[in-house]
Amino acid sequence: MFLDVHDLKVQYCGRDRPAVDGVSLALQAGEIGVLIGPSGCGKTTLLRAVAGLEPVAGGHIQLAGEWVSQAGRAVAPEHRRIGMVFQDYALFPHLDVARNVAFGIDALPKPERAVRVAEVLALVGLGGSEKRFPHELSGGQQQRVALARALAPKPRLLLLDEPFSNLDVELRERLAHEVRGILKQAGTTALFVTHDQLEAFAIGDVIGVMHEGRLHQWDGAYNLYHRPATRFVADFIGHGVFTPASLRPVGQQLVVHTPLGEFTDPHRHPLPGDFAGGDYDLLLRADDIVHDDDAPVKAEIVRKAFRGSEFLYTLRLQSGETVMAHVPSHHDHRVGEWIGIRAEIDHIVTFERHGPAPAPVPTTLPRRR
């Protein structure tokens, strides 16, 4: 592994709970990792610990096979060859673009420095902008300059702390895709912090969901969405709700009873301990629910949010349960109207009812037509 964080603990004085508590994650060379989670979950503290800006109370950090942090011992930040990009860009307003980018490579001979500045500006799509000043650039261009400056010294690892948070939503997602392309072209290993799921999905090879200092899951976007490891991840990622369900083995089939009907999986054999008590909370994503006027199950629209190509409907069943559904925007129904819905579930994901957040019991179901 190129970056190896093992059982890391960061403890601030005067706080009962660690800011980072037992976190383990790893990145291969050239991979982009992303940390997401609510404010105060510890993701920026973890990033700062990797940079060497926070001492660790337990565990260790290795970079390219070198131990850089452990309790009581740490390599100084300036000796780690780590680049950083911040949310406020931190550009020098009195320096032009070329001098901003060259700030970290001033030890190079002037001709080599000029060549490297031109290389990284071309890489971020700002070739020919050397003489412009930060105030003459858009927010997205300023962020590209900050990225070029961080890449100029050829860091072993690049850390990005919510670099797009000052930009509008549409620009953030587009720039995330572009930055991913830049990092991949440069072959740079990177760890990225954001609170925006769309940014995380756009840029990350692997994504970590943090809550209260703990890393709940370190995985690809598909598994975070369809195979959440904890109830928190299931609730935090995407749009979805939990609804009561009973899971019973009947012969060689698993029968799932839900307020939306009954489902079976003839291909799955029940596993020992899967169905203790039989009653669970079932995760239903908005894309598990399909609007169908002919469906026997009806639901009342209690809230609707226009998303351009679709509505996100919040629906109440006759039983009182709430579900959510993505519906094409030409199906423009009124709040209070009752519509037909049916479930098309590929993944059964359940959690203990009203309990803590254990690992789910995922099952793949054939899509119902």
VOTORVO-810850 format. One record per residue (C-alpha): residue in three letters; x, y, z. Coordinates in steps of 0.2 Angstrom, whole numbers. Layout:
% residues N
@res=ALA; X=X; Y=Y; Z=Z
...
% end
This chain:
% residues 369
@res=MET; X=0; Y=0; Z=0
@res=PHE; X=6; Y=18; Z=-4
@res=LEU; X=-4; Y=26; Z=10
@res=ASP; X=-7; Y=15; Z=25
@res=VAL; X=-17; Y=22; Z=40
@res=HIS; X=-19; Y=9; Z=54
@res=ASP; X=-30; Y=10; Z=70
@res=LEU; X=-26; Y=29; Z=70
@res=LYS; X=-31; Y=39; Z=85
@res=VAL; X=-31; Y=58; Z=87
@res=GLN; X=-35; Y=65; Z=104
@res=TYR; X=-37; Y=84; Z=108
@res=CYS; X=-34; Y=89; Z=126
@res=GLY; X=-50; Y=93; Z=136
@res=ARG; X=-61; Y=82; Z=125
@res=ASP; X=-68; Y=65; Z=132
@res=ARG; X=-70; Y=58; Z=115
@res=PRO; X=-56; Y=56; Z=102
@res=ALA; X=-57; Y=67; Z=86
@res=VAL; X=-51; Y=51; Z=76
@res=ASP; X=-55; Y=35; Z=84
@res=GLY; X=-47; Y=18; Z=78
@res=VAL; X=-47; Y=23; Z=59
@res=SER; X=-39; Y=11; Z=46
@res=LEU; X=-38; Y=15; Z=28
@res=ALA; X=-26; Y=12; Z=13
@res=LEU; X=-23; Y=19; Z=-4
@res=GLN; X=-13; Y=11; Z=-18
@res=ALA; X=-2; Y=22; Z=-28
@res=GLY; X=-12; Y=33; Z=-40
@res=GLU; X=-28; Y=30; Z=-31
@res=ILE; X=-40; Y=44; Z=-26
@res=GLY; X=-48; Y=42; Z=-9
@res=VAL; X=-62; Y=53; Z=-2
@res=LEU; X=-68; Y=56; Z=16
@res=ILE; X=-86; Y=62; Z=18
@res=GLY; X=-97; Y=64; Z=33
@res=PRO; X=-106; Y=77; Z=43
@res=SER; X=-97; Y=92; Z=51
@res=GLY; X=-86; Y=88; Z=66
@res=CYS; X=-85; Y=69; Z=61
@res=GLY; X=-66; Y=70; Z=61
@res=LYS; X=-62; Y=70; Z=42
@res=THR; X=-52; Y=86; Z=42
@res=THR; X=-43; Y=81; Z=58
@res=LEU; X=-38; Y=64; Z=49
@res=LEU; X=-32; Y=74; Z=34
@res=ARG; X=-21; Y=85; Z=45
@res=ALA; X=-14; Y=70; Z=54
@res=VAL; X=-8; Y=63; Z=38
@res=ALA; X=0; Y=79; Z=33
@res=GLY; X=9; Y=79; Z=50
@res=LEU; X=0; Y=94; Z=57
@res=GLU; X=-9; Y=84; Z=71
@res=PRO; X=0; Y=72; Z=83
@res=VAL; X=-7; Y=55; Z=84
@res=ALA; X=-11; Y=46; Z=101
@res=GLY; X=-12; Y=29; Z=94
@res=GLY; X=-9; Y=19; Z=78
@res=HIS; X=2; Y=24; Z=64
@res=ILE; X=3; Y=31; Z=47
@res=GLN; X=15; Y=25; Z=33
@res=LEU; X=18; Y=33; Z=17
@res=ALA; X=27; Y=24; Z=3
@res=GLY; X=33; Y=11; Z=15
@res=GLU; X=40; Y=25; Z=27
@res=TRP; X=33; Y=27; Z=45
@res=VAL; X=28; Y=45; Z=46
@res=SER; X=17; Y=46; Z=61
@res=GLN; X=15; Y=36; Z=77
@res=ALA; X=12; Y=40; Z=95
@res=GLY; X=27; Y=50; Z=101
@res=ARG; X=36; Y=50; Z=85
@res=ALA; X=33; Y=59; Z=68
@res=VAL; X=41; Y=65; Z=53
@res=ALA; X=40; Y=84; Z=51
@res=PRO; X=27; Y=90; Z=38
@res=GLU; X=40; Y=98; Z=27
@res=HIS; X=49; Y=82; Z=25
@res=ARG; X=34; Y=71; Z=20
@res=ARG; X=33; Y=78; Z=2
@res=ILE; X=15; Y=80; Z=4
@res=GLY; X=5; Y=94; Z=-6
@res=MET; X=-10; Y=102; Z=1
@res=VAL; X=-25; Y=112; Z=-8
@res=PHE; X=-36; Y=122; Z=4
@res=GLN; X=-54; Y=128; Z=2
@res=ASP; X=-49; Y=146; Z=2
@res=TYR; X=-35; Y=143; Z=-12
@res=ALA; X=-22; Y=153; Z=-1
@res=LEU; X=-15; Y=162; Z=-17
@res=PHE; X=-4; Y=177; Z=-15
@res=PRO; X=-14; Y=192; Z=-22
@res=HIS; X=2; Y=202; Z=-26
@res=LEU; X=10; Y=188; Z=-36
@res=ASP; X=5; Y=183; Z=-54
@res=VAL; X=0; Y=165; Z=-58
@res=ALA; X=18; Y=160; Z=-63
@res=ARG; X=26; Y=166; Z=-46
@res=ASN; X=11; Y=158; Z=-36
@res=VAL; X=14; Y=141; Z=-44
@res=ALA; X=33; Y=142; Z=-42
@res=PHE; X=32; Y=147; Z=-24
@res=GLY; X=36; Y=129; Z=-18
@res=ILE; X=50; Y=125; Z=-31
@res=ASP; X=60; Y=141; Z=-28
@res=ALA; X=76; Y=130; Z=-25
@res=LEU; X=76; Y=124; Z=-43
@res=PRO; X=87; Y=134; Z=-56
@res=LYS; X=77; Y=147; Z=-64
@res=PRO; X=76; Y=138; Z=-81
@res=GLU; X=70; Y=122; Z=-73
@res=ARG; X=57; Y=131; Z=-63
@res=ALA; X=50; Y=140; Z=-78
@res=VAL; X=48; Y=123; Z=-87
@res=ARG; X=39; Y=115; Z=-72
@res=VAL; X=27; Y=130; Z=-70
@res=ALA; X=23; Y=129; Z=-89
@res=GLU; X=20; Y=110; Z=-87
@res=VAL; X=8; Y=110; Z=-72
@res=LEU; X=-1; Y=125; Z=-79
@res=ALA; X=-4; Y=116; Z=-95
@res=LEU; X=-9; Y=100; Z=-85
@res=VAL; X=-23; Y=110; Z=-76
@res=GLY; X=-29; Y=119; Z=-92
@res=LEU; X=-21; Y=136; Z=-89
@res=GLY; X=-7; Y=137; Z=-101
@res=GLY; X=-3; Y=155; Z=-106
@res=SER; X=-10; Y=162; Z=-90
@res=GLU; X=7; Y=165; Z=-81
@res=LYS; X=6; Y=184; Z=-81
@res=ARG; X=-12; Y=185; Z=-75
@res=PHE; X=-15; Y=189; Z=-56
@res=PRO; X=-28; Y=180; Z=-45
@res=HIS; X=-41; Y=194; Z=-45
@res=GLU; X=-41; Y=192; Z=-64
@res=LEU; X=-47; Y=174; Z=-63
@res=SER; X=-63; Y=165; Z=-59
@res=GLY; X=-65; Y=155; Z=-44
@res=GLY; X=-63; Y=139; Z=-54
@res=GLN; X=-47; Y=146; Z=-62
@res=GLN; X=-40; Y=151; Z=-45
@res=GLN; X=-43; Y=133; Z=-38
@res=ARG; X=-34; Y=126; Z=-53
@res=VAL; X=-19; Y=138; Z=-49
@res=ALA; X=-19; Y=131; Z=-32
@res=LEU; X=-19; Y=114; Z=-38
@res=ALA; X=-5; Y=118; Z=-50
@res=ARG; X=5; Y=125; Z=-36
@res=ALA; X=2; Y=109; Z=-25
@res=LEU; X=8; Y=98; Z=-40
@res=ALA; X=23; Y=108; Z=-45
@res=PRO; X=35; Y=100; Z=-32
@res=LYS; X=29; Y=82; Z=-37
@res=PRO; X=22; Y=77; Z=-20
@res=ARG; X=21; Y=59; Z=-15
@res=LEU; X=3; Y=62; Z=-9
@res=LEU; X=-9; Y=77; Z=-12
@res=LEU; X=-22; Y=81; Z=1
@res=LEU; X=-37; Y=92; Z=-3
@res=ASP; X=-48; Y=99; Z=11
@res=GLU; X=-65; Y=104; Z=4
@res=PRO; X=-57; Y=113; Z=-11
@res=PHE; X=-73; Y=117; Z=-20
@res=SER; X=-84; Y=123; Z=-6
@res=ASN; X=-83; Y=141; Z=-11
@res=LEU; X=-90; Y=137; Z=-28
@res=ASP; X=-107; Y=135; Z=-34
@res=VAL; X=-115; Y=118; Z=-35
@res=GLU; X=-114; Y=115; Z=-54
@res=LEU; X=-96; Y=121; Z=-55
@res=ARG; X=-91; Y=110; Z=-40
@res=GLU; X=-97; Y=94; Z=-48
@res=ARG; X=-89; Y=99; Z=-65
@res=LEU; X=-73; Y=104; Z=-57
@res=ALA; X=-72; Y=88; Z=-47
@res=HIS; X=-73; Y=78; Z=-63
@res=GLU; X=-59; Y=89; Z=-71
@res=VAL; X=-48; Y=87; Z=-56
@res=ARG; X=-50; Y=69; Z=-56
@res=GLY; X=-44; Y=69; Z=-74
@res=ILE; X=-29; Y=80; Z=-69
@res=LEU; X=-24; Y=69; Z=-55
@res=LYS; X=-25; Y=53; Z=-65
@res=GLN; X=-15; Y=61; Z=-79
@res=ALA; X=-2; Y=66; Z=-67
@res=GLY; X=-2; Y=49; Z=-58
@res=THR; X=-5; Y=57; Z=-41
@res=THR; X=-11; Y=48; Z=-26
@res=ALA; X=-23; Y=59; Z=-17
@res=LEU; X=-34; Y=60; Z=-1
@res=PHE; X=-49; Y=72; Z=-3
@res=VAL; X=-61; Y=79; Z=10
@res=THR; X=-78; Y=85; Z=6
@res=HIS; X=-96; Y=85; Z=13
@res=ASP; X=-104; Y=84; Z=-4
@res=GLN; X=-108; Y=66; Z=-10
@res=LEU; X=-109; Y=71; Z=-28
@res=GLU; X=-91; Y=78; Z=-27
@res=ALA; X=-86; Y=62; Z=-18
@res=PHE; X=-94; Y=51; Z=-31
@res=ALA; X=-86; Y=61; Z=-45
@res=ILE; X=-68; Y=61; Z=-40
@res=GLY; X=-66; Y=46; Z=-29
@res=ASP; X=-59; Y=28; Z=-32
@res=VAL; X=-63; Y=24; Z=-14
@res=ILE; X=-74; Y=33; Z=-2
@res=GLY; X=-74; Y=33; Z=17
@res=VAL; X=-89; Y=38; Z=27
@res=MET; X=-85; Y=45; Z=44
@res=HIS; X=-96; Y=49; Z=60
@res=GLU; X=-91; Y=54; Z=77
@res=GLY; X=-72; Y=50; Z=74
@res=ARG; X=-75; Y=33; Z=67
@res=LEU; X=-74; Y=26; Z=49
@res=HIS; X=-90; Y=17; Z=45
@res=GLN; X=-85; Y=11; Z=28
@res=TRP; X=-71; Y=12; Z=16
@res=ASP; X=-77; Y=6; Z=-1
@res=GLY; X=-82; Y=11; Z=-19
@res=ALA; X=-98; Y=22; Z=-22
@res=TYR; X=-108; Y=7; Z=-28
@res=ASN; X=-106; Y=-3; Z=-12
@res=LEU; X=-109; Y=12; Z=-1
@res=TYR; X=-125; Y=15; Z=-9
@res=HIS; X=-131; Y=-3; Z=-12
@res=ARG; X=-121; Y=-13; Z=2
@res=PRO; X=-120; Y=0; Z=16
@res=ALA; X=-110; Y=-8; Z=31
@res=THR; X=-119; Y=1; Z=44
@res=ARG; X=-136; Y=10; Z=47
@res=PHE; X=-127; Y=27; Z=47
@res=VAL; X=-120; Y=24; Z=30
@res=ALA; X=-137; Y=18; Z=24
@res=ASP; X=-145; Y=34; Z=31
@res=PHE; X=-131; Y=46; Z=26
@res=ILE; X=-129; Y=41; Z=7
@res=GLY; X=-142; Y=44; Z=-5
@res=HIS; X=-161; Y=46; Z=-2
@res=GLY; X=-169; Y=32; Z=7
@res=VAL; X=-180; Y=27; Z=22
@res=PHE; X=-181; Y=12; Z=34
@res=THR; X=-197; Y=2; Z=34
@res=PRO; X=-202; Y=-13; Z=45
@res=ALA; X=-200; Y=-30; Z=36
@res=SER; X=-201; Y=-48; Z=42
@res=LEU; X=-189; Y=-60; Z=34
@res=ARG; X=-194; Y=-78; Z=35
@res=PRO; X=-187; Y=-94; Z=27
@res=VAL; X=-200; Y=-104; Z=19
@res=GLY; X=-193; Y=-120; Z=12
@res=GLN; X=-178; Y=-115; Z=1
@res=GLN; X=-184; Y=-97; Z=-1
@res=LEU; X=-182; Y=-81; Z=8
@res=VAL; X=-199; Y=-72; Z=10
@res=VAL; X=-199; Y=-54; Z=14
@res=HIS; X=-215; Y=-46; Z=20
@res=THR; X=-216; Y=-27; Z=18
@res=PRO; X=-229; Y=-13; Z=18
@res=LEU; X=-227; Y=-13; Z=-1
@res=GLY; X=-230; Y=-32; Z=-3
@res=GLU; X=-221; Y=-48; Z=-2
@res=PHE; X=-205; Y=-53; Z=-11
@res=THR; X=-196; Y=-69; Z=-13
@res=ASP; X=-178; Y=-74; Z=-17
@res=PRO; X=-178; Y=-93; Z=-23
@res=HIS; X=-159; Y=-92; Z=-26
@res=ARG; X=-154; Y=-89; Z=-8
@res=HIS; X=-152; Y=-101; Z=6
@res=PRO; X=-155; Y=-94; Z=23
@res=LEU; X=-139; Y=-93; Z=33
@res=PRO; X=-138; Y=-97; Z=52
@res=GLY; X=-142; Y=-82; Z=63
@res=ASP; X=-149; Y=-72; Z=48
@res=PHE; X=-166; Y=-71; Z=55
@res=ALA; X=-165; Y=-70; Z=73
@res=GLY; X=-183; Y=-65; Z=78
@res=GLY; X=-187; Y=-62; Z=60
@res=ASP; X=-191; Y=-43; Z=61
@res=TYR; X=-180; Y=-30; Z=53
@res=ASP; X=-179; Y=-13; Z=46
@res=LEU; X=-178; Y=-13; Z=27
@res=LEU; X=-169; Y=0; Z=18
@res=LEU; X=-179; Y=7; Z=3
@res=ARG; X=-170; Y=19; Z=-9
@res=ALA; X=-180; Y=31; Z=-19
@res=ASP; X=-175; Y=22; Z=-35
@res=ASP; X=-182; Y=6; Z=-27
@res=ILE; X=-200; Y=13; Z=-29
@res=VAL; X=-208; Y=15; Z=-46
@res=HIS; X=-223; Y=25; Z=-50
@res=ASP; X=-236; Y=14; Z=-58
@res=ASP; X=-254; Y=19; Z=-60
@res=ASP; X=-260; Y=1; Z=-61
@res=ALA; X=-251; Y=-5; Z=-45
@res=PRO; X=-262; Y=-11; Z=-31
@res=VAL; X=-252; Y=-1; Z=-18
@res=LYS; X=-257; Y=17; Z=-17
@res=ALA; X=-248; Y=31; Z=-8
@res=GLU; X=-251; Y=50; Z=-4
@res=ILE; X=-239; Y=63; Z=-10
@res=VAL; X=-234; Y=73; Z=5
@res=ARG; X=-219; Y=82; Z=-2
@res=LYS; X=-211; Y=85; Z=-19
@res=ALA; X=-195; Y=92; Z=-24
@res=PHE; X=-192; Y=97; Z=-43
@res=ARG; X=-175; Y=90; Z=-49
@res=GLY; X=-176; Y=95; Z=-67
@res=SER; X=-178; Y=78; Z=-76
@res=GLU; X=-187; Y=71; Z=-61
@res=PHE; X=-197; Y=74; Z=-45
@res=LEU; X=-191; Y=67; Z=-28
@res=TYR; X=-208; Y=62; Z=-20
@res=THR; X=-210; Y=59; Z=-2
@res=LEU; X=-225; Y=47; Z=0
@res=ARG; X=-236; Y=41; Z=14
@res=LEU; X=-243; Y=23; Z=13
@res=GLN; X=-261; Y=19; Z=19
@res=SER; X=-252; Y=10; Z=33
@res=GLY; X=-243; Y=26; Z=38
@res=GLU; X=-226; Y=21; Z=33
@res=THR; X=-216; Y=34; Z=22
@res=VAL; X=-206; Y=30; Z=7
@res=MET; X=-197; Y=41; Z=-6
@res=ALA; X=-197; Y=39; Z=-25
@res=HIS; X=-188; Y=47; Z=-40
@res=VAL; X=-202; Y=50; Z=-53
@res=PRO; X=-199; Y=57; Z=-71
@res=SER; X=-204; Y=76; Z=-71
@res=HIS; X=-218; Y=74; Z=-83
@res=HIS; X=-227; Y=65; Z=-70
@res=ASP; X=-232; Y=81; Z=-61
@res=HIS; X=-244; Y=76; Z=-47
@res=ARG; X=-251; Y=87; Z=-34
@res=VAL; X=-246; Y=86; Z=-15
@res=GLY; X=-260; Y=77; Z=-7
@res=GLU; X=-264; Y=66; Z=-23
@res=TRP; X=-264; Y=47; Z=-21
@res=ILE; X=-253; Y=38; Z=-34
@res=GLY; X=-250; Y=19; Z=-37
@res=ILE; X=-232; Y=13; Z=-33
@res=ARG; X=-223; Y=-3; Z=-33
@res=ALA; X=-206; Y=-9; Z=-27
@res=GLU; X=-192; Y=-15; Z=-39
@res=ILE; X=-179; Y=-21; Z=-27
@res=ASP; X=-162; Y=-28; Z=-32
@res=HIS; X=-154; Y=-28; Z=-15
@res=ILE; X=-162; Y=-32; Z=1
@res=VAL; X=-153; Y=-23; Z=15
@res=THR; X=-159; Y=-25; Z=32
@res=PHE; X=-154; Y=-19; Z=50
@res=GLU; X=-160; Y=-24; Z=67
@res=ARG; X=-176; Y=-15; Z=71
@res=HIS; X=-174; Y=0; Z=82
@res=GLY; X=-157; Y=-7; Z=87
@res=PRO; X=-139; Y=-1; Z=84
@res=ALA; X=-131; Y=-2; Z=67
@res=PRO; X=-124; Y=-19; Z=64
@res=ALA; X=-118; Y=-25; Z=47
@res=PRO; X=-133; Y=-27; Z=35
@res=VAL; X=-139; Y=-43; Z=28
@res=PRO; X=-138; Y=-40; Z=9
@res=THR; X=-147; Y=-51; Z=-3
@res=THR; X=-147; Y=-49; Z=-22
@res=LEU; X=-165; Y=-51; Z=-29
@res=PRO; X=-170; Y=-53; Z=-47
@res=ARG; X=-178; Y=-37; Z=-53
@res=ARG; X=-197; Y=-38; Z=-54
@res=ARG; X=-205; Y=-34; Z=-70
% end
